[in-house]
């Protein structure tokens, strides 16, 4: 019985680690997704990558205090979104805003991971 409980606990631990890893996308993963969904030009890709790297650096420097962290995270995300939108054409902006809405809904648990 103890062996069974240990096995179940290990399984749950591994499952949680795998699911948490799925939510953490690298800068390159995020860039690739944006390139595909928005059909970014090479010039746009370079600019977007720069914005994503800057955001990542700011995220990594955030304090551990949760109350302070959330407000600063929101500010970084807003700054990132505005920077990316400045680079996009009208058609891309529409799709980007759709992506942001999908992310918001995913975070609230309302829709599947991605729709194309």
C-alpha positions in Angstrom: 0.0 0.0 0.0 2.8 2.4 0.9 4.5 1.6 -2.3 1.3 2.4 -4.3 1.0 5.8 -2.5 4.6 6.6 -3.3 4.1 5.7 -6.9 1.0 7.8 -7.2 2.8 10.7 -5.5 5.7 10.5 -7.9 3.3 10.4 -10.9 1.5 13.5 -9.7 4.8 15.3 -9.1 6.0 14.5 -12.6 2.7 15.5 -14.1 2.7 18.9 -12.4 6.3 19.5 -13.5 5.4 18.7 -17.1 2.3 20.9 -17.1 4.2 23.8 -15.5 6.9 23.6 -18.1 4.2 23.9 -20.9 3.2 27.4 -19.6 6.8 28.7 -19.7 7.6 29.6 -23.3 11.1 30.7 -24.1 11.7 34.0 -26.0 12.4 32.0 -29.1 9.2 30.0 -28.8 7.2 33.1 -28.4 9.0 34.7 -31.3 8.3 31.7 -33.5 4.6 31.7 -32.5 4.3 35.4 -33.4 6.2 35.0 -36.7 3.8 32.2 -37.7 0.5 33.8 -36.6 1.4 37.4 -37.7 3.5 36.6 -40.7 6.3 38.9 -39.5 8.9 40.2 -41.9 12.6 39.7 -41.1 12.8 43.3 -39.9 9.7 43.0 -37.7 11.0 39.7 -36.3 14.3 41.4 -35.2 12.4 44.2 -33.5 9.9 41.9 -31.8 12.8 39.6 -30.6 14.5 42.7 -29.0 11.2 43.6 -27.2 10.7 40.0 -26.0 14.3 39.8 -24.7 14.0 43.1 -22.9 10.7 41.9 -21.3 12.3 38.6 -20.3 15.2 40.4 -18.6 12.8 42.6 -16.7 10.7 39.5 -15.7 13.9 37.8 -14.4 14.7 40.8 -12.2 11.3 41.0 -10.5 11.1 40.8 -6.7 9.8 37.6 -5.0 7.1 39.5 -3.1 3.9 38.4 -4.9 1.9 41.6 -4.3 4.6 43.7 -5.7 5.5 41.2 -8.4 2.1 41.0 -10.0 1.7 44.8 -10.5 5.2 45.0 -12.1 4.5 41.9 -14.3 1.4 43.6 -15.6 3.3 46.8 -16.4 6.0 44.8 -18.3 3.4 42.9 -20.3 1.5 46.1 -21.2 4.8 47.8 -22.3 5.7 44.7 -24.3 2.3 44.6 -26.0 2.4 48.3 -26.9 5.9 47.9 -28.3 4.9 45.0 -30.5 1.8 46.7 -31.7 3.8 49.7 -32.9 5.8 47.4 -35.2 2.7 45.7 -36.8 0.6 46.7 -39.7 -3.2 46.9 -39.4 -3.9 43.3 -40.4 -1.3 42.0 -38.0 -2.6 44.2 -35.2 -6.1 42.6 -35.5 -4.6 39.1 -35.3 -2.3 40.2 -32.4 -5.2 41.5 -30.4 -7.0 38.3 -31.1 -4.0 36.4 -29.7 -4.0 38.6 -26.6 -7.7 37.9 -26.1 -7.1 34.2 -26.5 -4.3 34.4 -23.9 -6.6 36.3 -21.5 -9.3 33.7 -21.9 -6.8 30.8 -21.4 -5.6 32.4 -18.2 -9.2 32.5 -17.0 -9.7 28.9 -18.1 -12.3 29.7 -20.8 -11.0 28.3 -24.0 -8.5 25.7 -25.3 -4.7 26.4 -25.6 -4.7 27.8 -29.2 -7.0 28.4 -32.0 -5.9 29.1 -35.6 
